[in-house]
Amino acid sequence: MGTWNLKGLRGSVLEELVNHTNDIYREQRLALVQKIPTSIKPVKFDKKTRQISLAYFDQKSTVDYIGVVQGVPICFDAKECGKDTFPLNNIHQHQMKFMKEFEEQGGISFFLIYYTHRQVCYFMTYEEANVYWMRGEEGGMKHFKYEELDLGRFVPMKKGMVLHYLETLKKVMENGKS
């Protein structure tokens, strides 16, 4: 029996949590946030089954989600991590560039990092991510450790909401973004 390739399912737990939460936010008119589909270019297409059998990514994606929360534009990327050390190579330079430009236009950019082995989600502002990013660019550690994170930025899991990231976003906005 062959081995299963489950790499395509990475991130699916967090994505499902975020999508469910976004549906509830929309129903309750708290926010309108949508998943940005990854653009692909089909190479092989079976006309009988109408299925794409081979494709490649058309262009680099920016972030996973974009939307507005009661007049405030937001964008964020959802990442999963299975250990207490998060490698910065999971964040791409074009994502950091997009988030920086988004913030320069008055929006708020962040990452939701789900630690699967702990079953907790961390809300990391663009500014915080940039500190770790610059540390790596300047020859320092090319990762950050769970112990380095701000305990006040973990996203509460709420009944009915599942992953209530707006609560943490509000806290971040009230206390300053960094």
ABEGO torsion letter per residue (X at the ends): XBBBBAAAABGAAAAAAAAAAAAAAAAAGABBBBBBBBBBBBABBBAAAGBBABBBBABBBBBABBEBBGGBBBBBBBBBBABABBBAAABBAAAAAAAAAAAAAGBBBBBBBBBAAAGBBBBBBAAAAAAAAAAAAAGBBABBBAAABBAAABBBBBBGAGBBAAAAAAAAAAAEAX
